[in-house]
Amino acid sequence: MTEKTSYRVVFSHRAVKDIDKLTPKLRSKLKDIVRHRLSIEPKGGKHLVGDLKGYLSIRLTYQDRIVYRIDEEIMTVYIVRARSHYDLK
C-alpha cells in the first residue's frame, strides 16, 4: 500500500473573504474538496489560461470556482479565490 503525502493548504486574504460570503452548504463542500482532493492530489484541477496561466481551478458551483496554485517544492497549495474567478485580474 502506498502512502499518500499531504499538501499544506494556505488561503489568501481574498479567499477568506470569499469563504465568508458562501452559504454553510457551500462552505461544507469547499471543506470536503480541500480535505479530500486538494490536500491529497491538487493536480486534478483544470489548468487555466490567459491572465490566469499557472493557476488551476475546481468547480464549486456552476459559476464559482476554487482557484489555486501549487508550490511543489514546499508541498503547498495556495487558494487565491473561492468564488467566481472572472474578476481575479
mmCIF file as gemmi writes it, N, C-alpha and C atoms, coordinates in Angstrom:
data_model
loop_
_atom_site.group_PDB
_atom_site.id
_atom_site.type_symbol
_atom_site.label_atom_id
_atom_site.label_alt_id
_atom_site.label_comp_id
_atom_site.label_asym_id
_atom_site.label_entity_id
_atom_site.label_seq_id
_atom_site.pdbx_PDB_ins_code
_atom_site.Cartn_x
_atom_site.Cartn_y
_atom_site.Cartn_z
_atom_site.occupancy
_atom_site.B_iso_or_equiv
_atom_site.pdbx_formal_charge
_atom_site.auth_seq_id
_atom_site.auth_asym_id
_atom_site.pdbx_PDB_model_num
ATOM 1 N N . MET Axp A 1 ? 0.84 -1.187 0 1 0 ? 1 A 1
ATOM 2 C CA . MET Axp A 1 ? 0 0 0 1 0 ? 1 A 1
ATOM 3 C C . MET Axp A 1 ? 0.879 1.243 0 1 0 ? 1 A 1
ATOM 4 N N . THR Axp A 2 ? 0.615 2.172 -0.923 1 0 ? 2 A 1
ATOM 5 C CA . THR Axp A 2 ? 1.419 3.377 -0.991 1 0 ? 2 A 1
ATOM 6 C C . THR Axp A 2 ? 0.852 4.439 -0.063 1 0 ? 2 A 1
ATOM 7 N N . GLU Axp A 3 ? 1.751 5.169 0.575 1 0 ? 3 A 1
ATOM 8 C CA . GLU Axp A 3 ? 1.349 6.229 1.49 1 0 ? 3 A 1
ATOM 9 C C . GLU Axp A 3 ? 1.195 7.527 0.715 1 0 ? 3 A 1
ATOM 10 N N . LYS Axp A 4 ? 0.081 8.221 0.919 1 0 ? 4 A 1
ATOM 11 C CA . LYS Axp A 4 ? -0.152 9.486 0.233 1 0 ? 4 A 1
ATOM 12 C C . LYS Axp A 4 ? 0.419 10.626 1.053 1 0 ? 4 A 1
ATOM 13 N N . THR Axp A 5 ? 1.131 11.52 0.383 1 0 ? 5 A 1
ATOM 14 C CA . THR Axp A 5 ? 1.704 12.673 1.039 1 0 ? 5 A 1
ATOM 15 C C . THR Axp A 5 ? 0.695 13.814 1.011 1 0 ? 5 A 1
ATOM 16 N N . SER Axp A 6 ? 0.569 14.478 2.133 1 0 ? 6 A 1
ATOM 17 C CA . SER Axp A 6 ? -0.379 15.579 2.236 1 0 ? 6 A 1
ATOM 18 C C . SER Axp A 6 ? 0.278 16.906 1.86 1 0 ? 6 A 1
ATOM 19 N N . TYR Axp A 7 ? -0.484 17.717 1.15 1 0 ? 7 A 1
ATOM 20 C CA . TYR Axp A 7 ? -0.06 19.071 0.845 1 0 ? 7 A 1
ATOM 21 C C . TYR Axp A 7 ? -0.616 20.001 1.912 1 0 ? 7 A 1
ATOM 22 N N . ARG Axp A 8 ? 0.139 21.003 2.244 1 0 ? 8 A 1
ATOM 23 C CA . ARG Axp A 8 ? -0.341 22.058 3.132 1 0 ? 8 A 1
ATOM 24 C C . ARG Axp A 8 ? -1.214 22.983 2.298 1 0 ? 8 A 1
ATOM 25 N N . VAL Axp A 9 ? -2.323 23.472 2.86 1 0 ? 9 A 1
ATOM 26 C CA . VAL Axp A 9 ? -3.219 24.363 2.134 1 0 ? 9 A 1
ATOM 27 C C . VAL Axp A 9 ? -3.233 25.715 2.828 1 0 ? 9 A 1
ATOM 28 N N . VAL Axp A 10 ? -2.984 26.78 2.045 1 0 ? 10 A 1
ATOM 29 C CA . VAL Axp A 10 ? -2.947 28.147 2.566 1 0 ? 10 A 1
ATOM 30 C C . VAL Axp A 10 ? -3.977 28.971 1.805 1 0 ? 10 A 1
ATOM 31 N N . PHE Axp A 11 ? -4.768 29.756 2.542 1 0 ? 11 A 1
ATOM 32 C CA . PHE Axp A 11 ? -5.799 30.597 1.945 1 0 ? 11 A 1
ATOM 33 C C . PHE Axp A 11 ? -5.334 32.048 1.904 1 0 ? 11 A 1
ATOM 34 N N . SER Axp A 12 ? -5.51 32.695 0.753 1 0 ? 12 A 1
ATOM 35 C CA . SER Axp A 12 ? -5.2 34.12 0.656 1 0 ? 12 A 1
ATOM 36 C C . SER Axp A 12 ? -6.253 34.918 1.414 1 0 ? 12 A 1
ATOM 37 N N . HIS Axp A 13 ? -5.948 36.18 1.686 1 0 ? 13 A 1
ATOM 38 C CA . HIS Axp A 13 ? -6.898 37.067 2.352 1 0 ? 13 A 1
ATOM 39 C C . HIS Axp A 13 ? -8.188 37.154 1.535 1 0 ? 13 A 1
ATOM 40 N N . ARG Axp A 14 ? -8.05 37.251 0.221 1 0 ? 14 A 1
ATOM 41 C CA . ARG Axp A 14 ? -9.226 37.332 -0.657 1 0 ? 14 A 1
ATOM 42 C C . ARG Axp A 14 ? -10.057 36.045 -0.606 1 0 ? 14 A 1
ATOM 43 N N . ALA Axp A 15 ? -9.401 34.899 -0.55 1 0 ? 15 A 1
ATOM 44 C CA . ALA Axp A 15 ? -10.132 33.627 -0.459 1 0 ? 15 A 1
ATOM 45 C C . ALA Axp A 15 ? -10.92 33.55 0.844 1 0 ? 15 A 1
ATOM 46 N N . VAL Axp A 16 ? -10.339 34.033 1.932 1 0 ? 16 A 1
ATOM 47 C CA . VAL Axp A 16 ? -11.041 34.031 3.217 1 0 ? 16 A 1
ATOM 48 C C . VAL Axp A 16 ? -12.277 34.913 3.133 1 0 ? 16 A 1
ATOM 49 N N . LYS Axp A 17 ? -12.156 36.07 2.495 1 0 ? 17 A 1
ATOM 50 C CA . LYS Axp A 17 ? -13.311 36.956 2.309 1 0 ? 17 A 1
ATOM 51 C C . LYS Axp A 17 ? -14.38 36.27 1.454 1 0 ? 17 A 1
ATOM 52 N N . ASP Axp A 18 ? -13.953 35.558 0.421 1 0 ? 18 A 1
ATOM 53 C CA . ASP Axp A 18 ? -14.887 34.812 -0.427 1 0 ? 18 A 1
ATOM 54 C C . ASP Axp A 18 ? -15.628 33.749 0.391 1 0 ? 18 A 1
ATOM 55 N N . ILE Axp A 19 ? -14.898 33.016 1.205 1 0 ? 19 A 1
ATOM 56 C CA . ILE Axp A 19 ? -15.487 31.937 2.005 1 0 ? 19 A 1
ATOM 57 C C . ILE Axp A 19 ? -16.516 32.489 2.977 1 0 ? 19 A 1
ATOM 58 N N . ASP Axp A 20 ? -16.238 33.659 3.539 1 0 ? 20 A 1
ATOM 59 C CA . ASP Axp A 20 ? -17.191 34.288 4.467 1 0 ? 20 A 1
ATOM 60 C C . ASP Axp A 20 ? -18.533 34.57 3.794 1 0 ? 20 A 1
ATOM 61 N N . LYS Axp A 21 ? -18.539 34.748 2.482 1 0 ? 21 A 1
ATOM 62 C CA . LYS Axp A 21 ? -19.765 35.068 1.746 1 0 ? 21 A 1
ATOM 63 C C . LYS Axp A 21 ? -20.517 33.821 1.274 1 0 ? 21 A 1
ATOM 64 N N . LEU Axp A 22 ? -19.909 32.641 1.422 1 0 ? 22 A 1
ATOM 65 C CA . LEU Axp A 22 ? -20.55 31.4 0.978 1 0 ? 22 A 1
ATOM 66 C C . LEU Axp A 22 ? -21.623 30.95 1.968 1 0 ? 22 A 1
ATOM 67 N N . THR Axp A 23 ? -22.587 30.218 1.45 1 0 ? 23 A 1
ATOM 68 C CA . THR Axp A 23 ? -23.608 29.614 2.312 1 0 ? 23 A 1
ATOM 69 C C . THR Axp A 23 ? -22.954 28.491 3.119 1 0 ? 23 A 1
ATOM 70 N N . PRO Axp A 24 ? -23.561 28.111 4.238 1 0 ? 24 A 1
ATOM 71 C CA . PRO Axp A 24 ? -22.998 26.993 5.018 1 0 ? 24 A 1
ATOM 72 C C . PRO Axp A 24 ? -22.834 25.72 4.184 1 0 ? 24 A 1
ATOM 73 N N . LYS Axp A 25 ? -23.766 25.452 3.297 1 0 ? 25 A 1
ATOM 74 C CA . LYS Axp A 25 ? -23.682 24.251 2.453 1 0 ? 25 A 1
ATOM 75 C C . LYS Axp A 25 ? -22.455 24.315 1.538 1 0 ? 25 A 1
ATOM 76 N N . LEU Axp A 26 ? -22.199 25.483 0.935 1 0 ? 26 A 1
ATOM 77 C CA . LEU Axp A 26 ? -21.031 25.618 0.057 1 0 ? 26 A 1
ATOM 78 C C . LEU Axp A 26 ? -19.732 25.609 0.853 1 0 ? 26 A 1
ATOM 79 N N . ARG Axp A 27 ? -19.75 26.16 2.062 1 0 ? 27 A 1
ATOM 80 C CA . ARG Axp A 27 ? -18.547 26.086 2.917 1 0 ? 27 A 1
ATOM 81 C C . ARG Axp A 27 ? -18.201 24.635 3.217 1 0 ? 27 A 1
ATOM 82 N N . SER Axp A 28 ? -19.221 23.846 3.48 1 0 ? 28 A 1
ATOM 83 C CA . SER Axp A 28 ? -19.005 22.42 3.752 1 0 ? 28 A 1
ATOM 84 C C . SER Axp A 28 ? -18.45 21.715 2.513 1 0 ? 28 A 1
ATOM 85 N N . LYS Axp A 29 ? -18.99 22.042 1.351 1 0 ? 29 A 1
ATOM 86 C CA . LYS Axp A 29 ? -18.499 21.448 0.106 1 0 ? 29 A 1
ATOM 87 C C . LYS Axp A 29 ? -17.042 21.835 -0.134 1 0 ? 29 A 1
ATOM 88 N N . LEU Axp A 30 ? -16.712 23.109 0.099 1 0 ? 30 A 1
ATOM 89 C CA . LEU Axp A 30 ? -15.339 23.584 -0.072 1 0 ? 30 A 1
ATOM 90 C C . LEU Axp A 30 ? -14.409 22.844 0.886 1 0 ? 30 A 1
ATOM 91 N N . LYS Axp A 31 ? -14.832 22.671 2.113 1 0 ? 31 A 1
ATOM 92 C CA . LYS Axp A 31 ? -14.033 21.962 3.126 1 0 ? 31 A 1
ATOM 93 C C . LYS Axp A 31 ? -13.74 20.529 2.672 1 0 ? 31 A 1
ATOM 94 N N . ASP Axp A 32 ? -14.759 19.855 2.138 1 0 ? 32 A 1
ATOM 95 C CA . ASP Axp A 32 ? -14.56 18.494 1.635 1 0 ? 32 A 1
ATOM 96 C C . ASP Axp A 32 ? -13.582 18.46 0.467 1 0 ? 32 A 1
ATOM 97 N N . ILE Axp A 33 ? -13.705 19.412 -0.443 1 0 ? 33 A 1
ATOM 98 C CA . ILE Axp A 33 ? -12.8 19.468 -1.597 1 0 ? 33 A 1
ATOM 99 C C . ILE Axp A 33 ? -11.364 19.687 -1.136 1 0 ? 33 A 1
ATOM 100 N N . VAL Axp A 34 ? -11.176 20.602 -0.184 1 0 ? 34 A 1
ATOM 101 C CA . VAL Axp A 34 ? -9.826 20.88 0.319 1 0 ? 34 A 1
ATOM 102 C C . VAL Axp A 34 ? -9.253 19.654 1.013 1 0 ? 34 A 1
ATOM 103 N N . ARG Axp A 35 ? -10.037 19.024 1.866 1 0 ? 35 A 1
ATOM 104 C CA . ARG Axp A 35 ? -9.541 17.857 2.628 1 0 ? 35 A 1
ATOM 105 C C . ARG Axp A 35 ? -9.3 16.625 1.78 1 0 ? 35 A 1
ATOM 106 N N . HIS Axp A 36 ? -10.222 16.356 0.86 1 0 ? 36 A 1
ATOM 107 C CA . HIS Axp A 36 ? -10.178 15.075 0.15 1 0 ? 36 A 1
ATOM 108 C C . HIS Axp A 36 ? -9.596 15.148 -1.253 1 0 ? 36 A 1
ATOM 109 N N . ARG Axp A 37 ? -9.387 16.331 -1.767 1 0 ? 37 A 1
ATOM 110 C CA . ARG Axp A 37 ? -8.81 16.448 -3.113 1 0 ? 37 A 1
ATOM 111 C C . ARG Axp A 37 ? -7.545 17.302 -3.113 1 0 ? 37 A 1
ATOM 112 N N . LEU Axp A 38 ? -7.676 18.564 -2.729 1 0 ? 38 A 1
ATOM 113 C CA . LEU Axp A 38 ? -6.54 19.479 -2.858 1 0 ? 38 A 1
ATOM 114 C C . LEU Axp A 38 ? -5.37 19.119 -1.952 1 0 ? 38 A 1
ATOM 115 N N . SER Axp A 39 ? -5.632 18.672 -0.752 1 0 ? 39 A 1
ATOM 116 C CA . SER Axp A 39 ? -4.531 18.354 0.152 1 0 ? 39 A 1
ATOM 117 C C . SER Axp A 39 ? -3.878 17.022 -0.184 1 0 ? 39 A 1
ATOM 118 N N . ILE Axp A 40 ? -4.542 16.213 -1.009 1 0 ? 40 A 1
ATOM 119 C CA . ILE Axp A 40 ? -4.003 14.891 -1.357 1 0 ? 40 A 1
ATOM 120 C C . ILE Axp A 40 ? -3.429 14.88 -2.776 1 0 ? 40 A 1
ATOM 121 N N . GLU Axp A 41 ? -4.2 15.334 -3.751 1 0 ? 41 A 1
ATOM 122 C CA . GLU Axp A 41 ? -3.749 15.346 -5.149 1 0 ? 41 A 1
ATOM 123 C C . GLU Axp A 41 ? -4.258 16.614 -5.841 1 0 ? 41 A 1
ATOM 124 N N . PRO Axp A 42 ? -3.568 17.725 -5.636 1 0 ? 42 A 1
ATOM 125 C CA . PRO Axp A 42 ? -4.048 19.005 -6.174 1 0 ? 42 A 1
ATOM 126 C C . PRO Axp A 42 ? -3.935 19.147 -7.692 1 0 ? 42 A 1
ATOM 127 N N . LYS Axp A 43 ? -3.203 18.274 -8.34 1 0 ? 43 A 1
ATOM 128 C CA . LYS Axp A 43 ? -3.008 18.412 -9.789 1 0 ? 43 A 1
ATOM 129 C C . LYS Axp A 43 ? -4.238 18.02 -10.602 1 0 ? 43 A 1
ATOM 130 N N . GLY Axp A 44 ? -5.311 17.603 -9.943 1 0 ? 44 A 1
ATOM 131 C CA . GLY Axp A 44 ? -6.512 17.166 -10.631 1 0 ? 44 A 1
ATOM 132 C C . GLY Axp A 44 ? -7.399 18.279 -11.149 1 0 ? 44 A 1
ATOM 133 N N . GLY Axp A 45 ? -7.083 19.523 -10.821 1 0 ? 45 A 1
ATOM 134 C CA . GLY Axp A 45 ? -7.899 20.646 -11.265 1 0 ? 45 A 1
ATOM 135 C C . GLY Axp A 45 ? -7.66 20.992 -12.724 1 0 ? 45 A 1
ATOM 136 N N . LYS Axp A 46 ? -8.469 21.902 -13.227 1 0 ? 46 A 1
ATOM 137 C CA . LYS Axp A 46 ? -8.364 22.361 -14.608 1 0 ? 46 A 1
ATOM 138 C C . LYS Axp A 46 ? -7.304 23.466 -14.695 1 0 ? 46 A 1
ATOM 139 N N . HIS Axp A 47 ? -6.383 23.32 -15.628 1 0 ? 47 A 1
ATOM 140 C CA . HIS Axp A 47 ? -5.361 24.348 -15.831 1 0 ? 47 A 1
ATOM 141 C C . HIS Axp A 47 ? -5.998 25.546 -16.524 1 0 ? 47 A 1
ATOM 142 N N . LEU Axp A 48 ? -5.768 26.73 -15.966 1 0 ? 48 A 1
ATOM 143 C CA . LEU Axp A 48 ? -6.352 27.938 -16.531 1 0 ? 48 A 1
ATOM 144 C C . LEU Axp A 48 ? -5.404 28.551 -17.553 1 0 ? 48 A 1
ATOM 145 N N . VAL Axp A 49 ? -5.938 29.419 -18.401 1 0 ? 49 A 1
ATOM 146 C CA . VAL Axp A 49 ? -5.163 30.033 -19.478 1 0 ? 49 A 1
ATOM 147 C C . VAL Axp A 49 ? -5.27 31.552 -19.383 1 0 ? 49 A 1
ATOM 148 N N . GLY Axp A 50 ? -4.576 32.222 -20.274 1 0 ? 50 A 1
ATOM 149 C CA . GLY Axp A 50 ? -4.628 33.681 -20.332 1 0 ? 50 A 1
ATOM 150 C C . GLY Axp A 50 ? -3.989 34.317 -19.112 1 0 ? 50 A 1
ATOM 151 N N . ASP Axp A 51 ? -4.67 35.317 -18.552 1 0 ? 51 A 1
ATOM 152 C CA . ASP Axp A 51 ? -4.155 36.019 -17.373 1 0 ? 51 A 1
ATOM 153 C C . ASP Axp A 51 ? -4.011 35.104 -16.165 1 0 ? 51 A 1
ATOM 154 N N . LEU Axp A 52 ? -4.706 33.986 -16.174 1 0 ? 52 A 1
ATOM 155 C CA . LEU Axp A 52 ? -4.678 33.063 -15.042 1 0 ? 52 A 1
ATOM 156 C C . LEU Axp A 52 ? -3.782 31.85 -15.282 1 0 ? 52 A 1
ATOM 157 N N . LYS Axp A 53 ? -2.921 31.947 -16.296 1 0 ? 53 A 1
ATOM 158 C CA . LYS Axp A 53 ? -1.995 30.853 -16.583 1 0 ? 53 A 1
ATOM 159 C C . LYS Axp A 53 ? -1.14 30.587 -15.345 1 0 ? 53 A 1
ATOM 160 N N . GLY Axp A 54 ? -0.959 29.315 -15.021 1 0 ? 54 A 1
ATOM 161 C CA . GLY Axp A 54 ? -0.196 28.938 -13.837 1 0 ? 54 A 1
ATOM 162 C C . GLY Axp A 54 ? -1.098 28.596 -12.658 1 0 ? 54 A 1
ATOM 163 N N . TYR Axp A 55 ? -2.381 28.884 -12.8 1 0 ? 55 A 1
ATOM 164 C CA . TYR Axp A 55 ? -3.357 28.56 -11.77 1 0 ? 55 A 1
ATOM 165 C C . TYR Axp A 55 ? -4.207 27.386 -12.235 1 0 ? 55 A 1
ATOM 166 N N . LEU Axp A 56 ? -4.834 26.722 -11.284 1 0 ? 56 A 1
ATOM 167 C CA . LEU Axp A 56 ? -5.769 25.651 -11.57 1 0 ? 56 A 1
ATOM 168 C C . LEU Axp A 56 ? -7.091 25.993 -10.896 1 0 ? 56 A 1
ATOM 169 N N . SER Axp A 57 ? -8.151 25.315 -11.316 1 0 ? 57 A 1
ATOM 170 C CA . SER Axp A 57 ? -9.433 25.548 -10.657 1 0 ? 57 A 1
ATOM 171 C C . SER Axp A 57 ? -10.219 24.251 -10.54 1 0 ? 57 A 1
ATOM 172 N N . ILE Axp A 58 ? -11.052 24.229 -9.524 1 0 ? 58 A 1
ATOM 173 C CA . ILE Axp A 58 ? -12.004 23.148 -9.301 1 0 ? 58 A 1
ATOM 174 C C . ILE Axp A 58 ? -13.356 23.815 -9.12 1 0 ? 58 A 1
ATOM 175 N N . ARG Axp A 59 ? -14.355 23.252 -9.746 1 0 ? 59 A 1
ATOM 176 C CA . ARG Axp A 59 ? -15.702 23.814 -9.69 1 0 ? 59 A 1
ATOM 177 C C . ARG Axp A 59 ? -16.304 23.643 -8.294 1 0 ? 59 A 1
ATOM 178 N N . LEU Axp A 60 ? -16.837 24.761 -7.768 1 0 ? 60 A 1
ATOM 179 C CA . LEU Axp A 60 ? -17.566 24.745 -6.504 1 0 ? 60 A 1
ATOM 180 C C . LEU Axp A 60 ? -19.07 24.776 -6.786 1 0 ? 60 A 1
ATOM 181 N N . THR Axp A 61 ? -19.48 25.654 -7.709 1 0 ? 61 A 1
ATOM 182 C CA . THR Axp A 61 ? -20.843 25.703 -8.229 1 0 ? 61 A 1
ATOM 183 C C . THR Axp A 61 ? -20.722 25.92 -9.731 1 0 ? 61 A 1
ATOM 184 N N . TYR Axp A 62 ? -21.855 26.121 -10.401 1 0 ? 62 A 1
ATOM 185 C CA . TYR Axp A 62 ? -21.813 26.368 -11.844 1 0 ? 62 A 1
ATOM 186 C C . TYR Axp A 62 ? -20.927 27.563 -12.177 1 0 ? 62 A 1
ATOM 187 N N . GLN Axp A 63 ? -21.027 28.638 -11.391 1 0 ? 63 A 1
ATOM 188 C CA . GLN Axp A 63 ? -20.245 29.848 -11.662 1 0 ? 63 A 1
ATOM 189 C C . GLN Axp A 63 ? -18.983 29.942 -10.804 1 0 ? 63 A 1
ATOM 190 N N . ASP Axp A 64 ? -19.041 29.446 -9.602 1 0 ? 64 A 1
ATOM 191 C CA . ASP Axp A 64 ? -17.942 29.635 -8.659 1 0 ? 64 A 1
ATOM 192 C C . ASP Axp A 64 ? -16.9 28.532 -8.743 1 0 ? 64 A 1
ATOM 193 N N . ARG Axp A 65 ? -15.662 28.946 -8.595 1 0 ? 65 A 1
ATOM 194 C CA . ARG Axp A 65 ? -14.53 28.025 -8.662 1 0 ? 65 A 1
ATOM 195 C C . ARG Axp A 65 ? -13.599 28.255 -7.476 1 0 ? 65 A 1
ATOM 196 N N . ILE Axp A 66 ? -12.876 27.229 -7.135 1 0 ? 66 A 1
ATOM 197 C CA . ILE Axp A 66 ? -11.752 27.365 -6.213 1 0 ? 66 A 1
ATOM 198 C C . ILE Axp A 66 ? -10.539 27.527 -7.116 1 0 ? 66 A 1
ATOM 199 N N . VAL Axp A 67 ? -9.903 28.676 -7.069 1 0 ? 67 A 1
ATOM 200 C CA . VAL Axp A 67 ? -8.745 28.961 -7.916 1 0 ? 67 A 1
ATOM 201 C C . VAL Axp A 67 ? -7.503 28.874 -7.039 1 0 ? 67 A 1
ATOM 202 N N . TYR Axp A 68 ? -6.516 28.109 -7.505 1 0 ? 68 A 1
ATOM 203 C CA . TYR Axp A 68 ? -5.34 27.87 -6.677 1 0 ? 68 A 1
ATOM 204 C C . TYR Axp A 68 ? -4.101 27.647 -7.536 1 0 ? 68 A 1
ATOM 205 N N . ARG Axp A 69 ? -2.96 27.679 -6.851 1 0 ? 69 A 1
ATOM 206 C CA . ARG Axp A 69 ? -1.698 27.311 -7.492 1 0 ? 69 A 1
ATOM 207 C C . ARG Axp A 69 ? -0.962 26.375 -6.545 1 0 ? 69 A 1
ATOM 208 N N . ILE Axp A 70 ? -0.024 25.642 -7.105 1 0 ? 70 A 1
ATOM 209 C CA . ILE Axp A 70 ? 0.703 24.632 -6.331 1 0 ? 70 A 1
ATOM 210 C C . ILE Axp A 70 ? 2.186 24.989 -6.301 1 0 ? 70 A 1
ATOM 211 N N . ASP Axp A 71 ? 2.784 24.895 -5.117 1 0 ? 71 A 1
ATOM 212 C CA . ASP Axp A 71 ? 4.236 25.015 -4.981 1 0 ? 71 A 1
ATOM 213 C C . ASP Axp A 71 ? 4.746 23.634 -4.596 1 0 ? 71 A 1
ATOM 214 N N . GLU Axp A 72 ? 5.251 22.906 -5.591 1 0 ? 72 A 1
ATOM 215 C CA . GLU Axp A 72 ? 5.702 21.523 -5.378 1 0 ? 72 A 1
ATOM 216 C C . GLU Axp A 72 ? 6.903 21.437 -4.446 1 0 ? 72 A 1
ATOM 217 N N . GLU Axp A 73 ? 7.771 22.44 -4.472 1 0 ? 73 A 1
ATOM 218 C CA . GLU Axp A 73 ? 8.984 22.382 -3.652 1 0 ? 73 A 1
ATOM 219 C C . GLU Axp A 73 ? 8.672 22.314 -2.165 1 0 ? 73 A 1
ATOM 220 N N . ILE Axp A 74 ? 7.639 23.033 -1.742 1 0 ? 74 A 1
ATOM 221 C CA . ILE Axp A 74 ? 7.299 23.036 -0.32 1 0 ? 74 A 1
ATOM 222 C C . ILE Axp A 74 ? 5.956 22.358 -0.051 1 0 ? 74 A 1
ATOM 223 N N . MET Axp A 75 ? 5.45 21.607 -1.07 1 0 ? 75 A 1
ATOM 224 C CA . MET Axp A 75 ? 4.219 20.823 -0.931 1 0 ? 75 A 1
ATOM 225 C C . MET Axp A 75 ? 3.07 21.672 -0.357 1 0 ? 75 A 1
ATOM 226 N N . THR Axp A 76 ? 2.821 22.82 -1.025 1 0 ? 76 A 1
ATOM 227 C CA . THR Axp A 76 ? 1.798 23.75 -0.551 1 0 ? 76 A 1
ATOM 228 C C . THR Axp A 76 ? 0.848 24.122 -1.681 1 0 ? 76 A 1
ATOM 229 N N . VAL Axp A 77 ? -0.429 24.181 -1.36 1 0 ? 77 A 1
ATOM 230 C CA . VAL Axp A 77 ? -1.466 24.649 -2.278 1 0 ? 77 A 1
ATOM 231 C C . VAL Axp A 77 ? -1.915 26.005 -1.768 1 0 ? 77 A 1
ATOM 232 N N . TYR Axp A 78 ? -1.855 27.02 -2.645 1 0 ? 78 A 1
ATOM 233 C CA . TYR Axp A 78 ? -2.29 28.367 -2.295 1 0 ? 78 A 1
ATOM 234 C C . TYR Axp A 78 ? -3.646 28.625 -2.945 1 0 ? 78 A 1
ATOM 235 N N . ILE Axp A 79 ? -4.681 28.746 -2.134 1 0 ? 79 A 1
ATOM 236 C CA . ILE Axp A 79 ? -6.009 29.053 -2.651 1 0 ? 79 A 1
ATOM 237 C C . ILE Axp A 79 ? -6.142 30.569 -2.695 1 0 ? 79 A 1
ATOM 238 N N . VAL Axp A 80 ? -6.355 31.098 -3.914 1 0 ? 80 A 1
ATOM 239 C CA . VAL Axp A 80 ? -6.416 32.55 -4.079 1 0 ? 80 A 1
ATOM 240 C C . VAL Axp A 80 ? -7.838 33.073 -4.195 1 0 ? 80 A 1
ATOM 241 N N . ARG Axp A 81 ? -8.776 32.227 -4.634 1 0 ? 81 A 1
ATOM 242 C CA . ARG Axp A 81 ? -10.189 32.617 -4.726 1 0 ? 81 A 1
ATOM 243 C C . ARG Axp A 81 ? -11.047 31.407 -4.403 1 0 ? 81 A 1
ATOM 244 N N . ALA Axp A 82 ? -12.233 31.685 -3.877 1 0 ? 82 A 1
ATOM 245 C CA . ALA Axp A 82 ? -13.162 30.607 -3.582 1 0 ? 82 A 1
ATOM 246 C C . ALA Axp A 82 ? -14.568 30.962 -4.045 1 0 ? 82 A 1
ATOM 247 N N . ARG Axp A 83 ? -14.636 31.843 -5.024 1 0 ? 83 A 1
ATOM 248 C CA . ARG Axp A 83 ? -15.91 32.191 -5.656 1 0 ? 83 A 1
ATOM 249 C C . ARG Axp A 83 ? -15.628 32.343 -7.137 1 0 ? 83 A 1
ATOM 250 N N . SER Axp A 84 ? -16.262 33.305 -7.76 1 0 ? 84 A 1
ATOM 251 C CA . SER Axp A 84 ? -16.061 33.498 -9.195 1 0 ? 84 A 1
ATOM 252 C C . SER Axp A 84 ? -14.63 33.947 -9.474 1 0 ? 84 A 1
ATOM 253 N N . HIS Axp A 85 ? -13.99 33.34 -10.465 1 0 ? 85 A 1
ATOM 254 C CA . HIS Axp A 85 ? -12.626 33.733 -10.806 1 0 ? 85 A 1
ATOM 255 C C . HIS Axp A 85 ? -12.593 34.74 -11.958 1 0 ? 85 A 1
ATOM 256 N N . TYR Axp A 86 ? -13.747 35.167 -12.415 1 0 ? 86 A 1
ATOM 257 C CA . TYR Axp A 86 ? -13.778 36.022 -13.584 1 0 ? 86 A 1
ATOM 258 C C . TYR Axp A 86 ? -13.272 37.438 -13.327 1 0 ? 86 A 1
ATOM 259 N N . ASP Axp A 87 ? -13.233 37.853 -12.057 1 0 ? 87 A 1
ATOM 260 C CA . ASP Axp A 87 ? -12.725 39.196 -11.75 1 0 ? 87 A 1
ATOM 261 C C . ASP Axp A 87 ? -11.406 39.136 -10.985 1 0 ? 87 A 1
ATOM 262 N N . LEU Axp A 88 ? -10.632 38.081 -11.178 1 0 ? 88 A 1
ATOM 263 C CA . LEU Axp A 88 ? -9.388 37.87 -10.454 1 0 ? 88 A 1
ATOM 264 C C . LEU Axp A 88 ? -8.284 38.833 -10.876 1 0 ? 88 A 1
ATOM 265 N N . LYS Axp A 89 ? -8.333 39.308 -12.105 1 0 ? 89 A 1
ATOM 266 C CA . LYS Axp A 89 ? -7.254 40.141 -12.657 1 0 ? 89 A 1
ATOM 267 C C . LYS Axp A 89 ? -6.874 41.286 -11.771 1 0 ? 89 A 1
